[in-house]
Amino acid sequence: MPTKGYMEVDPNHCKGCGLCIEACPEDCIEFSSEINRLGYHPARYKGEGCIGCGFCFYTCPEPNAITVYKKGKEVA
């Protein structure tokens, strides 16, 4: 499936809960192997497959941790 959007995770806000990973219907988010300043393995975009649905954004409990873009426009 072609990429219709993309998402970004701010590793300094992510607490590694994994809710965005579970919510992603395209399985395009994973845990990073790096540890952020809070001591967590933050989520990260795998680099392809995002459809810009925003499920990750809406399930994330941390404000400002996830931004979703669809067809060049910021969705959330």
N, C-alpha and C positions, 0 to 999 in steps of 0.2 A: 504494500500500500504506500503511495507517495506521501511524503510529509506535507501536511497542510498547515502546520504551525510549529511552534517550539515553546519550551518553557525554560525558565531559569530559576535556580535555587540560590539564594544568598546563604552561603555556608555559615556566615556569622549569626544568622537568625535561626537556622534549622537545628532542632534538638534530636533529630534522628528517630522520630517515633515510627516512621514507616507508613503512616496513613495514606500519604500521597502515592506510595508504591502500590499499595493494595487497591487504591481507587482507580489507578490508571488502566483503562480498557485496552490499551495498546502495548502494555508492558514496556514502556520506554523510559522508566525511571528505576534507578538502582541506588544502593548505598555506596558512597565513596569509600575508598580504602584509607583516605586521609582523615585525620582528626581535626575538628575545628577548635576555635578558642574556648568553646564551652566544654570540650572534652567528648564530643559526640562524633560519630561517623555520619555526616550529613547526606541527604539524598542528592542525587545528581542526574541530569538528563543524559541518556545514553548517546544522544546525538542524531537520532533519526526515529521516525515513526509517529511523532506527535501529531494529533489531529486538532489540537487547540480547543479541546472540549471544556477545559477548566475544572474538571473533577478534582485534580490535585490541589488547585488553589482553594476550592470550597471545602475540602476536607482538612486542610492544614490549620492547626490551632494557633500557629505562630504568625502574627501580623508581619507583613513585609518579607516573609521567607520565600514566597513563590510568586513569580510573575509569568503570565501566559500570554503568548502572542499568536494571533491567527491571521494568516494572509497579510502579514506586514503591519497589523494593527494590534495594539495592546488590548487584551480582553479583560484582564484582571490584575 
